[in-house]
Amino acid sequence: MLIHWIWLATRPGIHDREKAELMRHFRDAEDIFFADSKAYGCVEDLSKEAVRGLQDKDTRQAEQILAQCHKKKIHILTYWDAGYPARLRNISDPPMVLYYKGTLPEFDNQPLIAVVGTRKASGYGMTVAKRMGSQIAACGGIVVSGAASGIDSMAMRGALSRGKPVVAVLGCGADVIYPLSNRSLYADTEQCGCLLTEFPPETPPLKWNFPKRNRIIS
């Protein structure tokens, strides 16, 4: 059930690598939820903090997140769903849950090109980024970026100008627009592509979220 996936994704004290190891051992979030301390003890390199987090079976936070997703029309993609990108699943610390608005591309069947850069780009840099995004789209590629000001935004706008989908990987909730000046870019991306994040709804754009989300872009 989605509740169990969200519960696992939000467990305190458990690193993403440990969650991936749990998934290899149990194969499903529901199995992890109903396991006991003895079963957790069979998982290699699971920290005491992780075991304590897993012993907390309170699902109220997960239920609240799920309700927010329904209310705000945010879709949920879990680690074992067919639409989950295979390349992301195979990294050492994949997110257990992805939240998105818009339409997921066929990640495993289309070329994906990540384009990121400085927020304080020169005029020349902005022009080149937009041209690059446009040319990637024209050649059948999908631009994946962070929707930040500067290079990210211009590369995405270049691809969107071709009427092609883009993927914005966010360092906040899918319902949070950051920066606010990119409101129209978010709307266009949701219409022709998707806004994708591992962070639950209403998560603010905290500075440490952005280095974390970069592994998804890469």
N, C-alpha and C positions, 0 to 999 in steps of 0.2 A: 504493500500500500504506500501511497505517496507520503502519508504521515510518517512512516518509518524511515523513508529516505531523507526527509527534511530533518527528522530527529537526529539521524546519524550525521548529517552535514553540519548540524549546529551543536554537536557535543563539545563541551569545553575540555581542554587539556589533551585533545587528540590531534596530532598533526595529519596532514593529508596523506603522507607516506604510510602512516599507521592505518588510516582508513582503507587505503588500497590493499594493504596486507590483510586486513580483516575481510575485504571482499574476495581475495583469493582463497581465504580459508572457509568462509561461510557462503559466499556466492550471492547472497541477497540480504538487503537491509532488514527485512522482517525477521530472518533467521538470527541476525546479529542482535536485534532488539530482544528477542525471547531467549537468548542464550544466558547462561549464568557465569559466575566468576570462574568456575572450574573450566568451562569451555573457553573463556577468554584467556586463561592461563596457558592454553595450548597454542596460542598465536605467538610466534617468535618476535622478540624485540618490542613487545607491547609494554609501554611504560605504566607505572603505578597510577600516574595522573590520568592516563587513557582509560584504565580499568575503572577508576572512580567515575569518570564521565559516563562510561557505558552502563554502570550500575544505576545511574539516575534514569528511571523509566518515565519521567514526567514528559508528557507530550503536549502540554498546553502551549508552549512556544511554537511548536510545529503546527498545531491546529490554527493558531493565530496567523502564521505565515500563509498557510493554505487558504484561509479565509480572505486574506488580503489579495492573494493571487486571483482568486475567483472574482472578487469585487473589481479589481483593476485590469482584468483580462490579461494577466500575465501567465504564460504557459510554463510548464515545468518539464525538464528533460532529465532523466536519471541515467546513472552510469551504465546500465544495461539496456537502455532503450535503443532501438535500431537507428534512430537519428543522431545519437551521440557520436561525435567524431572519433573514428578509430585511432587516429594519431594522438588525440588528446587522452584517450583511454590508456594508451600505452606509455605515457610518461610516468615518472616515479611518484608524482604527487598530484594525480588528477582530482578535480572537484567531483564530489559525489552527485551533486545536483547543479543544473544550470537553469536559470530563469531567462525567459526571452519574450519579447513582444515583436510581432511581425511574422514573417515566414522563414523557416529554416531552409537554407540551401542544402543541396546534396553534398555535404562536406567531403565524402569519400570518393565522389565521382567527378568532381570539378576541381580545376587548379585554383589554389588559394594563394594570394600574394599579400603578405603583411607589409604595410607601409606606415611607418611612424617617424616622427621627427620633432624638432623643437617647437615650442609654443610661440617663440618670438622669432619667427622666420623673416628673412628679407623678402622684398618684393619679388626678386628673382626666384628665391626658394619656393615661394607660394605658387608662382607661375609654373615652375617645373613640377611641383607636386600635383597640381591639378592636371597638367598634361599627362603625367605618368599614370594617374588614376584613370584618365580617359582612355589611354592606350591599352592599359591592362584589361579594361572592360571590353574594348573593341576586339581584343584578341581572345576573348572568351574566359578571362580570369575573373575571379572575385576578389575585390579589395577587402582586406581585413585590417581594421585600424582601431584606434582608441577613442575617436570622436573628440579629442582634445582640440583646443584652439591651434591655429597654425598649420603645420604640415599635415597632421592627421585629417583635419576638416577639409582641407583643399583636395587631398587625394580622394576622399570619399565623394566630395562634390563633383570631381572630374568623372568618376565612375557613374554617379547618378545622372549626370548630364547626358549619358549614353542610354539612359533608361535601363541600366543593368543593376542587379542587386549588390549590396554591400553588407558587411557585417561589422557592427560597432561593438567592441568588447569593453564593457564599462567597469569602472572602479567604484561603482555605487549601485543602488537598486535600479531595476529596469524602469521604475516609475519616477526616478530622480533625474532631472535635466541638469547636466554640468558640462561646461559653463552655461548659464542661462542664455547667453548670446547665440547658442547653438540650437535653440528651440526648433527652428525650421529644419535644421539638419536632422534632428531626432525624428521629426514628423515624416520627413522624406525617407529616412532610413527604415522606419517602421512600415511605411507604405511599400517600399521596394527593397526588401532585405530584412534584416532583423537587428534588434538591440539585445545583446547577449551578456549575461553576467552570472557570476557564482554567488553574488550577494543578494540576500532576501530584500523584498520591497521595503522602502523607506530607509535603506542603509545610506547614510550620508557619504559624500566623496572624501573620506579620510585619507590623509597623505600616504599611509602605509598600505592602503588598498591597491594603489596603482602599481607598485613593483610586483605585488602578488598576482594581479591580473595579467601581467606581461607574459607569463608562462603560457597562458591561453592563447594570446596573440601569436606567440612564436610557434 
